């Protein structure tokens, strides 16, 4: 017997050594050899287990299953489970171990789930149960938020992945859980319903407390504090779950009868009595994210779950309250906003109020979320993936190679080589983008025309003279999309209206000034004056250039017979603006966006306004404040030596470079200083210096601007501190609409 036991242990050691050795080598192998080694491990493990090898850990406590999961060896895990069924639950519990790579766990469970429908359902049900347990722990204030949140979301991600790749996974929504069918597949979500019920009850309870319109949610806070007190004594507590329709009344009554002593004294209660939303928002938001992930995995691609939309609408006020208290929740957990315009519109005003830097980080986090793990071994650049271009025909040759390249690979990385040259790397890529950005606006291609001030570009309505113009516009969109994807700056600036087209923001009459300042002044005059008795005889039709010939174009159906009046003149001005700035170049815009959206989803780019998009694409310009001061004029009562003006320039010198750019954009409509400095800034009718005009002060009054004449209307603030506060509010919140000048 002693010899037999010794022999068994020896075999076990062999299994462990074999798995560790092969796993260690695995990370350097090519895919073709990976398959061979996986089969070799499975077969070796099968033979050893058939011979009676014991399942034992090594001297460091590492088991064969640990090594198999670490390497993603699903086939070998399958063999181990066949001989030791208890290891199935061990693998399920491993999903909570943050030290294990998530993609390896997915790989193992993916393989196991493919063996049979019953195995697939068993894995999903087990994962759902573990997720529910973790979710309830997260809803308890006694748990560690960060660890429990990561554990829940990790398990749910794995659950959703396995659900999607299951045997004969449906793609049309039939037989999925969201439609209520009581089929085996929909039943795997049943354990999670307990968690969603607790989530719903929590949100309803908070909504009830908010309705009481109290500064302190004393009832629910008392319960939370009791939980914390019990936890300090080492007692494990479940999350609060109202038990029925009358539970809220019972809850309130019970807590009203509680005396301060029950919470450890008045001083302790006062110290611990945080606002209930601050105490629960992050935890509940993480569970909401998990709920969204589970709803989404049951839907066909591109569709948002009706159940989840209904959930958000039901709890709209509480969710907005969460976001207002802690806007970072948007970036951490409310990812669903990017995938559902209906939901995004409810929170857009809150999102755009967040710092530009935070939105940039969120933008790139989600833009690159589907790309391979950064810790994966990188293979050498495949020769077929290199963009080989000719310097003497860089625009056309680049257009050709980019159109043929794999879009997914271009998102992951770009390798450029000039024909006849050996150089490669990021320096070459930067040079390529720099040259192309200049070529895109090359007059020889007739794609873009210069704006009135000569510093920005607008799509050319006559670009049809170039037979390939729409293909080139699509290519231009691809280049700007690629540059933004890879954080490469381009040496090109567009009109504000074109940035609006990229973002899907409607243009307004002030945008006309970039291409026709006189026409913009005429539109402004119409809006500013009563036209009732002027005999203009304008109709809702205009004469415009259509393929080289002047034609009368109706602004709306039957426009030629509709007179412009004092009552409808605002509509007329808007329709004229849309004709000049949008309809006249619609094919060009559509082609450009087709290329741009290949790399930048519309849902992501809408996080920014037109000024911020310019900064993302072209970078932060340098602003010489001394030159700015030197070339500024004062009017309406202000002079250079006035205290308000002195305070203003002191504030400008001390704010961040980003805020100085916002100020320049706010007043002039452009983030850049033209060649030659502030002395060459253009206005609606030619050169127009930056001007500061005095405005009588009233409390909380914000500065305003007239971009056509580069004028900042600065109230006569009583102190520097108030001036700075009101100016920054205007800069960060004042670019989302226009009023009459």
Beta strands, then each sheet from edge to edge (+ up, - down):
strand 1: 387-389
strand 2: 416-418
strand 3: 448-450
strand 4: 457-459
strand 5: 541-546
strand 6: 549-554
strand 7: 632-635
strand 8: 682-683
strand 9: 686-687
strand 10: 690-695
strand 11: 704-706
strand 12: 711-715
sheet 1: 1+ 2+
sheet 2: 3+ 4-
sheet 3: 5+ 6-
sheet 4: 7+ 10+ 12+ 11-
sheet 5: 8+ 9-
end
